[in-house]
Every structure is written in C-alpha cells, then in structure tokens.
C-alpha cells in the first residue's frame, strides 16, 4: 500500500501537550486537555493462519536513524516505512490485510466519536508514605504525640502471625498504567494535528496516550 494511503484503526496514539480552557457557545468555561496527533503507520500485519491471531502493529515516536538498532531499521524498511519509529503497539482486528502494510493511521474518524477512553502512564511520585499514598489521616500534630505520619500497627498478634496481603503501606506511588473513561471529545483538528478532550488525562506533558472509542457509552 502506498504511503499516501490512510487506514483507520481502533486505537490511536497521541502526545499530551497540556491543559487549557475554552469557552462554549453559552460562555461557560470548559477545561480541556490538548492531545497532539503524532504520525504513525502500520509496520506489521499479523494473520491468524501465520501468527495465530489477527492484528496490526503500529509504529510511532520518530528518532534519528543513527540511534536505532539495525534489526529495527530492517523491520521498518521491510514494511516500506521510511519513518524511523522507535515504539510500537498492536491493535487486534478481524480485518487485518497484508495490503495495509505501510499505510498511515487515519485520525479523521475521531471527529465522529463523542466519547473516548484515554490510557496513559501516571506521573511517578517515588517512594511515599501512607498519608500521601493512601490518604491516611495521620496522628496528632502536637509535640508530645510521637505519632504524626506513620501507618501504625500492621500486625494481628500471634494469630495469624503475619501481615495480610494488599495491606496499605508506604511504597512506590504512581508510574502506573491508568485509563480515564468517558472523556467528551470537544474538538478534532486533523489539519493542525491536535484534539481537545474535556477533563484531564493521565501522565505528564509530552507523554504518550492511547485513545479509543469509549466502551461504556
């Protein structure tokens, strides 16, 4: 398939640009997240008779060719893709066709969708205590308390003589895969390469997010 051809897939990738606000026709403030629609192409077609399932591999996030592994460059050139994509994701579909190889992902269908689900990796907060991580109330703030931000007792005496699994304790916070559902699509501009969704999406600015039609609307 020619590079000029475009193909619609169920999941598209974008890059979070940040948040702003717009005004609707009644003058009400609408908080929106700006998502950049970055170029992506079909880099591999997986067929049920050959691979055991039917799917499309999509490449995105371009880098310099000099820093890409040679096997990866060969994989892209075999798919007739001149872009130096460094990241990939798969979309399962029953209509996978070898003719789709090298096609550009089409974003125009986003304007026909009213609600979307957006998946991204949340901001990492590092190692945090129970008050920040789980919302514990903490102890008294007075000087003689000796119990301010600690978690308190976690055991159960001699029986069962262990700490139960999933106990809320200090630990690594954030940096997890998160999906925000039912975000309203406010605007899609494929010419300038951006879309606006109402509300916030997970992740830091410039992080990648995956957008698909809402499954609960």
C-alpha positions as CSV (number, residue, x, y, z in Angstrom):
1,X,0.0,0.0,0.0
2,X,1.3,3.5,-0.8
3,X,2.4,5.8,2.0
4,X,-0.2,8.3,0.9
5,X,-3.0,5.8,1.8
6,X,-4.6,6.1,5.2
7,X,-6.2,3.4,7.4
8,X,-8.5,3.7,10.4
9,X,-7.6,1.6,13.4
10,X,-9.4,1.1,16.7
11,X,-6.7,2.7,18.9
12,X,-4.6,5.7,18.0
13,X,-1.7,7.2,19.8
14,X,-1.2,10.9,20.7
15,X,1.1,13.0,22.9
16,X,-0.3,15.0,25.8
17,X,0.5,18.7,25.2
18,X,-1.0,20.1,28.4
19,X,-4.3,21.6,29.7
20,X,-6.1,24.8,28.9
21,X,-9.6,26.1,28.8
22,X,-12.1,27.2,26.2
23,X,-15.5,28.7,26.2
24,X,-18.6,27.1,24.8
25,X,-21.4,29.0,22.9
26,X,-23.1,29.9,26.2
27,X,-19.9,31.4,27.6
28,X,-19.2,28.6,30.1
29,X,-15.6,27.6,30.8
30,X,-14.7,24.1,29.6
31,X,-11.4,22.6,31.0
32,X,-9.7,20.6,28.2
33,X,-6.6,18.6,27.6
34,X,-4.7,19.2,24.3
35,X,-3.5,16.0,22.7
36,X,-1.1,16.1,19.7
37,X,-1.9,13.6,17.0
38,X,1.5,12.3,16.0
39,X,2.3,10.5,12.8
40,X,2.0,6.7,13.0
41,X,2.0,3.9,10.4
42,X,1.2,0.2,10.0
43,X,4.6,-1.5,10.4
44,X,3.5,-5.2,10.5
45,X,0.3,-7.2,9.7
46,X,-0.3,-10.4,11.8
47,X,-2.6,-13.0,10.3
48,X,-4.4,-15.8,12.0
49,X,-3.1,-18.5,9.7
50,X,0.5,-17.5,10.2
51,X,0.8,-15.8,13.7
52,X,-2.2,-17.4,15.4
53,X,-4.2,-14.2,15.7
54,X,-5.1,-11.2,13.6
55,X,-3.7,-7.8,14.4
56,X,-2.0,-4.7,13.1
57,X,1.3,-3.4,14.5
58,X,1.5,0.4,14.6
59,X,4.8,2.3,14.8
60,X,5.1,5.8,16.4
61,X,7.7,8.2,18.0
62,X,10.4,9.0,15.5
63,X,14.1,9.1,16.3
64,X,17.3,9.6,14.4
65,X,18.2,6.6,12.3
66,X,21.7,6.5,13.8
67,X,20.5,5.6,17.2
68,X,18.1,2.8,16.2
69,X,19.1,-0.8,16.2
70,X,19.8,-2.2,12.7
71,X,17.3,-5.0,13.1
72,X,14.6,-2.4,13.9
73,X,15.6,-0.4,10.8
74,X,15.3,-3.5,8.7
75,X,11.9,-4.3,10.1
76,X,10.7,-0.8,9.2
77,X,12.2,-0.9,5.7
78,X,10.6,-4.3,5.1
79,X,7.3,-2.7,5.8
80,X,8.1,0.1,3.3
81,X,8.1,2.6,6.1
82,X,10.7,5.4,5.8
83,X,10.0,6.9,9.2
84,X,12.4,5.9,12.0
85,X,9.8,4.7,14.6
86,X,11.1,3.6,17.9
87,X,7.9,2.5,19.6
88,X,5.1,0.1,18.6
89,X,1.7,-1.1,19.7
90,X,-0.7,-3.7,18.4
91,X,-4.4,-3.4,17.6
92,X,-6.3,-6.7,17.3
93,X,-8.7,-6.7,14.3
94,X,-10.5,-9.3,12.3
95,X,-10.0,-7.3,9.1
96,X,-6.2,-7.4,9.0
97,X,-4.9,-7.4,5.5
98,X,-1.4,-7.6,4.1
99,X,-2.3,-4.7,1.8
100,X,-2.4,-2.4,4.9
101,X,1.3,-2.6,5.4
102,X,2.9,0.9,5.3
103,X,-0.4,2.7,5.5
104,X,-0.7,5.9,7.6
105,X,-3.1,5.8,10.5
106,X,-6.1,8.0,9.8
107,X,-7.3,10.3,12.6
108,X,-10.4,11.7,10.8
109,X,-12.7,9.1,12.4
110,X,-12.0,10.8,15.8
111,X,-14.3,13.6,14.9
112,X,-17.2,11.1,14.6
113,X,-16.7,9.8,18.1
114,X,-18.4,11.6,21.0
115,X,-16.7,10.0,24.0
116,X,-13.3,8.3,24.3
117,X,-11.2,6.3,26.7
118,X,-7.7,7.6,27.2
119,X,-4.9,5.3,28.6
120,X,-1.5,6.6,29.8
121,X,1.2,6.2,32.4
122,X,0.5,8.3,35.5
123,X,3.1,10.6,36.9
124,X,5.7,8.9,39.2
125,X,5.8,10.1,42.8
126,X,8.6,8.0,44.0
127,X,8.5,6.4,47.5
128,X,5.7,7.9,49.6
129,X,4.2,7.3,53.0
130,X,0.7,6.2,53.8
131,X,-0.7,9.7,54.2
132,X,0.2,10.8,50.6
133,X,-0.1,7.3,49.0
134,X,-3.4,6.1,50.6
135,X,-4.9,9.2,52.3
136,X,-4.4,8.2,55.9
137,X,-5.4,10.9,58.4
138,X,-2.2,10.7,60.4
139,X,-1.8,11.3,64.2
140,X,-1.9,14.4,66.3
141,X,0.3,17.3,65.4
142,X,1.4,18.2,68.9
143,X,5.0,17.8,70.1
144,X,4.3,15.0,72.6
145,X,2.4,12.7,70.3
146,X,5.3,10.8,68.7
147,X,2.8,9.6,66.1
148,X,2.4,12.0,63.2
149,X,2.6,10.5,59.8
150,X,3.3,6.8,60.5
151,X,1.0,4.0,59.5
152,X,0.5,2.5,62.9
153,X,0.1,-1.2,63.8
154,X,0.0,-3.6,60.9
155,X,0.1,-7.0,62.7
156,X,-2.5,-9.3,64.3
157,X,-0.8,-10.7,67.4
158,X,0.1,-14.4,67.4
159,X,-2.9,-15.3,65.2
160,X,-2.5,-15.3,62.2
161,X,1.1,-14.0,63.0
162,X,1.5,-12.4,59.6
163,X,0.7,-9.3,57.7
164,X,-2.2,-9.7,55.3
165,X,-1.5,-9.3,51.6
166,X,-2.5,-5.9,50.0
167,X,-2.0,-4.1,53.3
168,X,-1.9,-0.4,52.7
169,X,1.7,0.5,53.5
170,X,4.4,3.0,52.3
171,X,5.9,2.3,48.9
172,X,6.3,3.3,45.3
173,X,3.5,5.7,44.1
174,X,2.4,6.5,40.6
175,X,4.0,5.4,37.4
176,X,1.2,3.0,36.6
177,X,-1.0,2.4,33.6
178,X,-4.2,4.3,34.1
179,X,-7.3,4.6,31.9
180,X,-9.7,7.5,32.2
181,X,-13.1,6.6,30.7
182,X,-15.9,8.6,29.0
183,X,-14.0,11.8,28.2
184,X,-16.0,14.0,25.9
185,X,-14.4,14.9,22.6
186,X,-14.6,18.7,22.2
187,X,-12.7,19.3,19.0
188,X,-10.6,17.4,16.5
189,X,-8.4,19.3,14.0
190,X,-6.5,16.9,11.8
191,X,-5.0,19.7,9.7
192,X,-3.2,21.2,12.6
193,X,-2.8,17.8,14.3
194,X,-4.5,18.1,17.6
195,X,-7.6,17.2,19.5
196,X,-9.3,18.5,22.7
197,X,-11.0,16.3,25.3
198,X,-12.9,17.6,28.3
199,X,-11.1,16.9,31.6
200,X,-7.7,15.6,32.4
201,X,-5.8,12.5,31.1
202,X,-3.1,10.6,32.9
203,X,0.6,11.3,32.5
204,X,3.0,14.2,32.3
205,X,3.2,16.7,29.4
206,X,4.8,15.2,26.3
207,X,3.9,11.6,27.5
208,X,2.2,9.2,25.1
209,X,-1.5,8.4,25.5
210,X,-3.7,5.9,23.6
211,X,-7.1,6.9,22.5
212,X,-10.1,4.7,21.6
213,X,-13.8,4.9,21.5
214,X,-15.5,4.6,24.9
215,X,-16.7,1.2,25.7
216,X,-19.3,2.3,28.2
217,X,-21.1,5.0,26.2
